[in-house]
Amino acid sequence: MIAPIDVTKNVFEAFGAHDVDTIVKWLHPDIRIEFYGPNIIPYAGNYNGLEKARGFFETVLSSVDIHQFDPEDYICEGDKVVVTGHLRLTALSTGKLIESDFVHVITVADEKWLLFRDFMNTFEAVSAFSA
């Protein structure tokens, strides 16, 4: 049995490698992604199911250049994993920097991500994606 924290670390490793196929392998068929923020952020919104989740990760990885994505703390209790960290990205459409702390709240079921919620300083992302 793979622990929820290890499932999460596997997804983050694949994300850092820009490997969407591997990310999707770690997602539950009923995955729900909630990324909060206005539509100017290309990947903001709610995504349900594997196809939409794949689109989310593809959009993120094609919208930003990742300079830093550092998970700092993993807090795991049962099927829940909370990850805090820091990121520094460039919005490719504008060349502007996004720098923020983040919190990811993840629920794991059947050794796969069932729910992924992203919290960050959306003001930074909005500013970076604004022309």
Secondary structure, 3 states (H helix, E strand, C coil): CCCHHHHHHHHHHHHHCCCHHHHHHCEEEEEEEEECCCCCCCCCEEEECHHHHHHHHHHHHHHEEEEEEEEEEEEEECCEEEEEEEEEEEECCCCCEEEEEEEEEEEEECCEEEEEEEEECHHHHHHHHCC
